[in-house]
């Protein structure tokens, strides 16, 4: 059994810059390629975006990806359409999760709402269980309970606010006060991202800051302690089969 705890530092991520936009890619994306960082479990993309008002991504196509978006600050205007159908639009703000199942194909755009300051969000793409399924879109409100893990989306737990087309995957959020400790689950594969705040030094390694992540394989029950008020985004992957 290979037991590993890797750290992906914020400063090591790939960076794209455009007028009014900064994107940090945790894994290989587009022109950025590193064979050591091409994904983790079903995660093929883990991006952090910061957009100025009215800036973002115009219409572009996707297929066969589960696209999960979590807004940290500001608000994101989203529009998508399937084929020649009428477009569907919505405003995604903190306190809700968006799941876009691209399936057999769709076109969408993502633009920061004006007048709300910088919009910052984390977006993860997962490989679905089945290719070519009918596209779907959902936004679900999420009440994050302080000091514990809140289940946000899952492919196997019906209690989750949002459903994923990747059966092994689950997405969790935790908000910790300074000095609070939280235990990671026992799933064999976990990706823990510091969305804001910082973690103190632990048996895992040196401290982690905003934008850093742990990639954990076959090492259950680890504990993390917040140095300051901290928000953690966790992906867990249940055993296959």
Secondary structure as UniProt FT lines:
FT   STRAND          4..8
FT   HELIX           10..12
FT   STRAND          14..18
FT   TURN            19..20
FT   STRAND          21..25
FT   TURN            30..31
FT   TURN            35..36
FT   TURN            41..42
FT   STRAND          43..51
FT   TURN            53..54
FT   STRAND          56..62
FT   STRAND          66..73
FT   STRAND          75..81
FT   TURN            83..84
FT   STRAND          88..93
FT   TURN            94..95
FT   STRAND          96..101
FT   TURN            103..104
FT   STRAND          106..112
FT   TURN            114..115
FT   STRAND          119..126
FT   TURN            131..132
FT   STRAND          136..141
FT   TURN            146..147
FT   STRAND          150..154
FT   TURN            158..159
FT   STRAND          162..163
FT   TURN            167..168
FT   STRAND          169..176
FT   TURN            178..179
FT   STRAND          181..183
FT   STRAND          189..196
FT   STRAND          198..199
FT   STRAND          208..209
FT   TURN            210..211
FT   STRAND          213..217
FT   STRAND          223..226
FT   STRAND          230..237
//
